Amino acid sequence: MRLPVFALLAALLLAIPLAADTVVEEIVARVNSDIITRSEFQRSRDQLLNELKQKFGAEGDARFSENEKNVLRDLIDQDLLVQKGKDMGITGDTEVIKKLDEIRKQMHLESIEEVEKAAQEQGVSFEDFKQNLRNQIVTQEVIGREVGSKMQITQDEMKAYYDEHAKELERPEQVRMSEIMVSTQPKEGEKEKKEPTPEELAAAEQKTHGLLDSIHKGTSFEEVAKKSSEGPTAAQGGDLGYFKRGMLAKELEDLTFGMKPGDVSDVIRTRQGFVILKITEHTAAGIPPMKELEPQIQDAIYMRKLQPALRAYLTKLREDAFIDIKSGYTDTAASPNESKPIYTTAAKPEAKKKRHKKLGIF
């Protein structure tokens, strides 16, 4: 919740209702000119509990007890980052539109209006949902610019990580496959039938051979899969993911593990229909060379270094801000160097002047 500075000061300093039948919601924290209300705090607390229960099941309650104390800290963190984003001119507007369109496609809806309607049917405020999206986008952009971009990862660090985690980096032999399928199963909406007729089998096999022929003539496997495959992975260019030894039928394992990256199989008859397989990766068992794992190692080191760097950055933001916490609530990341806002008319003039400058009033 964000209020203009003067409206905020009026509500906080005078502590009176705006009308006879209006109740001013309890404020648990003030972060510069923003406030965090008890209802926002409670929503975040409930959301954390639900997420932990979904992820850890019966252990969720115990993990919640460990993390509950940081709910207010996380709300203040986000508020400070969103405010910093505003100072930097980061709005997130374009990215919000893109994200909503991605959600629309995932839900197979025709318009953003239908997404809004679906949210309302679930009892979700669409405006709140969009604001949460925007806040996430803005905070990630600020973190990337202000923290991530300033972290350096050296070759020595990568070599040390590779040596320390050699056992974890070991992997079994596996292949990554893509498929093109011409189905011989009943189409959606059709009545079930026991077996396809010989004519249907012949037509499906002929069609598959035609697709294989087009690949041999130069059409990309991925393009054919997207356009003509009747399998569930068509939209992903036929990508089936990774398979280790033992995950496939013996005959199919012998075939695919004997292929090299880029190899395309002949037409194969399966229970679902006729398929063509392509091997996109084939990795040997053992520890891959460091060069091959550099992106993975860089990501791991980045994430390991990000948390302490981000916490240091947020501590600096806290020290440059005015934060006031209601009695009974705790900011577990509070810095001893933080300044608190002055709300009484008895404050020293120089202190009031400093605060007004900070809030952008003068």
N, C-alpha and C positions, 0 to 999 in steps of 0.2 A: 504494500500500500504506500502511495507516495502523495504527499500533500504539499502545496505551495508553502514557502517558508513562513509567510505571515499567518496563514491559516493554521499551520502547525503550532506556531508560538501561541496563538490565541487559544487553541484547544488545550495545549499543555500547561501554559502559565496560569490561565484563568481557571481551568478545570471546571467548567460549567457546561451544561447541555446546550446545544444549539437551538433547541426548542423545548417546550414543556414535555413533549412526548418522545424526545430523542435521547437515546442512551449513548454516551461516548464509550467506545470499546476500550477495554483495558489494554494499556501499552506496556509491553515488557522490556522494550529496548528502543533507544533513540540512536540513530547512526547518522551524524550530520543532520540534514534536513529530512531524513526518512524516519519512519517508525516501523517497528515490528510489533504486531498485535498478538494478543493471546491466542486468537483463533488461527493466525498464521503459524504460530509456534505449535499449536495442537495438531494442525493438519500435517506439518512436517514430521512430528513425532509419530502420528498414526501411520503415515506413509512409510517411515523407516521400519516400524514394526511389521507392517504387511510385507515389505520387501524381504526382510530377514526371514519371516515365516515361509514365504514362497521359496526362498533359496535354500534354507537350511532345515525346513520342517520343524521337528520337535526341538531342535537346538535353537530355533529362532528367538525364543523368549530369553534364553541365557545370553545370547549375543546382543539382544536389545538392551539388557541390563548394563552391558559393558559400553554400549555406544550411545545410550540415551543422553548422557551428560553432554554430548557434543552437538545436540540438535541446535541450540541457540548459536553456538560457535559457527556452524555451517550456514545458518541464515545470515549472520553478520558478514561472514566471508563473501557470500554472494552479493549482498547489498553493497559492500565496498567495491567489489569488482564491477558491478553494474554501474555504479557511480563513476568509477574510473573510466569505464567504456564511454560513458556520456561525455566526460571531459576530453576524451580522445576522438570524439566524433564518430564512434562506432554505434550504429543503430540496429544492425541485424535485420533490417526490413526486407532486403532482397533475399537473404538466406531463409527467413521465415516463410516467405512465399514458396521458395523451392522445397523446403521441408514439408510444407502442407501439401504440395503437389505430389511429393513422394508418398505421403500417407494416403492421399486420394488414390493413387495407382495401386498401392498395396491392398486397399480396401475394395478395389474394382468399382469405384464410383466415378460418375461423369463430371462432377463439378465440386468446387470447394464448398458451395452452398450445401451439397449433400453431406459433406464431411461435418459441417456445422450442425446439420439436422441430426446426424448420427450421434454427435457429442451430446446434444440436448436430450435425445432419447435415453442416453445413459446417465442423465442427471449431471453432466459436466458442463460448466460454464465455458463456452468457446472462447470468450475474451480472456478468461484466466488461462486457458490452455495455450493460446497464442502468446500471452505474456510470459508464461513459463518457458516456452520454446525460445522466445527472444532473449530472455535472461540467460539461458544455457548457451546460446550462440554468442552473445556478447561476452560472457565470462570466459568461454574457451578462446575467443579471439584475443582478449586482454592477456590471458595466461600465455598464449602463443607468442605474442609480441613482446610482452614485458618480462617473461620468465624463460620460456622455452628457447627463444631465439638467442638468448645470451649464454646458454649453456654450451660448453665445448666438450666434445668426446674425442679423446686422442686414440691413436693406434695402440699405445701401451695399455690403455684402459680396456680396449677391446680384446687384446691378446690375454690380459690377465683374466678377464671374464671367461674367455674361451677355455683357458686352462682350468679355471676353478669349476666350471660347469660342464666339463667334458662328458661325464657320465650322463647328465641330463640331456645333452645334445645328441647323444647316440640315438639312432633310429633304425627300425627294421627295413628290410627291402620292401618297397611298395611301388605301385604304379598309380598314376592319375589318368583316368579315362574319360572320354566323351562318347556319347552314343547318338545314333540316328535310328529311330524306330518307326517301322510301319506296322501298326497294330492289326491283329486279327481278332481282337476282343470286341464284344458288342459295344457300339457307340452309346454315349450317355443318352438315356431316354428310351433306348431300344429295349425290347423284351429280351430276357436272357435266353441264350441258345447254347446247347451243349458244345458243339464243335463247329468251326467254320467249314463251309462246303469246299470240295476240291477246287471249284472255280474261284472262290474267294481267296484261297491259299495261293493259287497260281497268280492271281491278279496282284496280291500283296507282294509276292516274291518278285514278280516282274517290275513292279514299281520300285522296290528296293534296289534291284540291279540297275535301274535307270538312274537313281540317285548316286549310286557308287560310280557309275560311268561319268556323271557330271563332275564328281570330285577328281577322278583320274584325268579329266580334261582341263582341270585348273580351277574350278569353283571351290572356294574355301569350305572346309568341313563345317565350320561354325555357321557360315551363311546358309548352307543347305539344312543344317539342324534347325535353325531359327525359322526357316521358311517352310520346311516340309516334314520335320519329325513330328510324330504323334505321341512321343513320350513326354513325361512330366517335366523334363529338363530342357525342353525345346527353347524356351525363352532365354536360358543361360548358354545357348550355343551347344547344348547337349552335355554339359559338364556333369559328370557323376561323382567327382571327388576322388579320394584316395582309397586304395584297397591294399591291405597287407596279405601276405601269404596265409592261406587258410580261410579267407573270407569268401572265396569264390568256389564254384564247383571245380573239381579237379581238371576236367577237360578245358574249361574256360581259363583256369589259372595257368595251365601249361601254355595255352595260346598267348595270353596277354603278357605273361612274365617273360616270354620269349621274344617280345617285340621291343623295338627301340622307340624313343620319342619321335613323333611325327609319322610312325607307321600306321596304316589304316588296314583293317581286316577285310576279308571277304564277307559276303552276306552270311549271317548266322541265324539259324532257326531257333527260336525260343518259344516258351509257352505263351508269351504275350504277343509274339509276332516275329517279324524279321528285323534284325538289327545289323548295323555297321558300327564297329568300334574303332576309336582312334586313341593311341597312347600319347598323352601330352607331356607326361613326366615319367621317368623310371629311375628311382633312386636306389643305390646299393645299400646293403646293410652296413652299419658302422657309424663312425663319427665323420660327418662331412668336413671338407677343408674349411678353414676359417673364412676364406674369401667368399665361399658360397653362403655362409651364414651371417655375413656382415650386416645386412639390413635387420635381421632378427636380433642380433647382439646389440646394435645401436638402439633399437626400440627398448630392449630390456634395460640398458644402462640409462637411457633417457628417463624412463619411468622411475627408476631407482633414485635418480638425482633430482627429479622434478618435485617430489613431495617436500623434502627439506628446503629446496629453493623457493617453492611456492609459499611455504609457511613463513620463511624469512621475509618474503615480499609482502605477505598479508600483515605481518607484524609491523612492517614499515607503514603500510596504509593505516593500520590502527593508530600508530603514534602520530600520524598527520591528521587524524580525524578527531571528532568529538563524539564519544560513545558514552551513553549512560544506561546502566542496567538496573531494572527494578529489583528491589530487595526480594530475595527468594529465588532469583534466577542467576545463573552463572555463565560467563563467557570463558570457556576453558582455555582459550588462546589469548586472553587479555595480556597486554604488555604493561609492565609497571611504569612505562614512560607515557602512557596514554593521558590525554587531557579530557576532562569532563566538561560538558557545557554548563554555563552559568545561567540560571533561570530567574533569579530574584533581582529586584530593583536595587537591592543593597550591594550588588556586585561592584567591584572597583571599576571605574570608567575604562582604564586601559585593558582590563580583561574583557569587558563587553565589546570594546572596539575590535579586539582580536577575533572574537567569536563572530561578529557580524561580517568581518572581512572573509572569514573562512566560509560562511554560509552564502556568500555572494550577495548580501543585502546592500552593501555599499561598494 
